[in-house]
Amino acid sequence: MAIAFLAVANILLIYGVLIQMIFASKNRNPLVWALGALIVAAGVPPTILSLLSWLPQRTGGAIFATAWTFFGYPLWNYNDRSHLLFAALGVVLQLVLLAGLLLKFRQTLRCLKVSASQPIETNY
């Protein structure tokens, strides 16, 4: 159960950082972009995994447990130790992705800080 909790918590943090990055960018209609990105990020991966029949319940489906856990859907029985190990690998991959997104977001915030501190030039 702890791995399932960590997977869902991590994916929510990833979605949050992604949305904050969109709002910090200089896009028109950032709300539309954020909503679209959230729908795509939450809806497309489980649809594709289901269409490909990559289900952890299949024989030899331990590697599929990594994919499902990585995308934030750890919804199966953890009785098999190999599934548990691969689900933990999915959580570790989520943490790596979250760290990369946070580094990128930090760079974006630094650029915003630099551009905000420079005076605005007006030519009359």
Secondary structure, DSSP 4 states (H G I P E B T S, - for coil): -HHHHHHHHHHHHHHHHHHHHHHHS--SSHHHHHHHHHHHHHHHHHHHHHHTT--TTSTTTHHHHHHHHHTT---S---SHHHHHHHHHHHHHHHHHHHHHHHHHHHHHHHHHHHHHSPPP---
